[in-house]
Amino acid sequence: MAASSIAAFFALSFLLVLVPGADWAFTITSGLRDRSVVPAVGGLMLGYVGLTAVVVAGVAALVARTPGVLTSLTALGAGYLVWLGATTFAGAKEAGLPQGDDESSATAAAARSRVLKGAGVSGLNPKALLLYVALLPQFADQHGQWPLALQIGLLGLLHMCTAGAVYLGLGSLARTVLRARPTAARLVTRLSGVAMILLGALLLVEQLPH
């Protein structure tokens, strides 16, 4: 695989990560509500690992060519986003509030919950699945010395690391800037919840017959 292809993919991947979406909303919310944003970002990365594995296995292309499966996946992902957005909006009053050690959301159970939710946000996003289908193979060298599956896996890993670095910075920034401002933190959390609800609703509307 040519270094120029890797550099071009990295540039495009970085620009795509900078576009606000469900991942941003989830990361900002976690930065405001949790003692650490690492479990949430780790969950998002776990979802990307799953998407990369799906593309490597060739399942993603099959899903993209099967309207019924893709519609079901979209509905599932959209419903999950709406539910997560609603719970985020409802829990906005907790954002920015100091937490004691015993009540911290950094407990093992809460951390596992954040990881699973993050994996759902990125892994159940059908647009992310199609993005992987459209982008990863385009930057792989079909006639290169490395196996195609290995090339796609490495590109997926590069995107995951890029997104992880950006989201860790975003969550930490939200925590640093807004945790000392409870009113602003609650407002941003509510907006994040609304954003997830709207994204989920738009995905559902797209599936309605035209």
C-alpha positions, 0 to 999 in steps of 0.5 A: 500500500502506497504511503500517499494512499495512507496519507490521503485516507488519514486526511479524509478520515480526520475531516470526517471525524471533525463533522459533528454527529451522534459520536460528538453528542455522545462524547460531549455528554460523557465528558460532562457527566462522567469522571472519565470520558475514556469508557465512552470513547473506548466504546465508540472505538469498539464499534469501529472495530466491529465495522472494520471486521464486517468490511474485512469479512465482506458482510458490509457489501452484502448488507448494502446490496440487500435493501430489507436488511439495510432498512432493518439495520437503519431502523434499529440504529435510529431507534437506538439513537432516539432512545439514547437521546431521550435518556440523555435529555432526561438526565441533563440535570446531572451534568456538571454536578460534582460527584462523590467517590461512591456515587461516581459514574466511573464505577465498574458497572457504569463504565461498562454501560458507557462502553456498551452504549458507545459501541452501539452509537458507532456500531449501529450507525448504518451510515457509518457502515456504508461509509466504511464500505465506500471508503476503505476499499477505495484506498486499498491497493487491489494489486498490492503485495499486502492482502486486501483484508490486511490493508482494509484492517489497517485503514480501519485501525487508522480511522479508529485511532484518529477518531479516538484522539479527537473524541478524547480531546473533545470530551476532555475539553467539554469537561474542562470548560463546562463542568464549572458551569452547571447551567451551561453544562445542562444546556449542552447536554440537552442539546446533545440529547436533542441532536441524537433524537433528531439524527435518529428521527431523520434516519427513520424518515429516510426509510419511509416510502416515497 
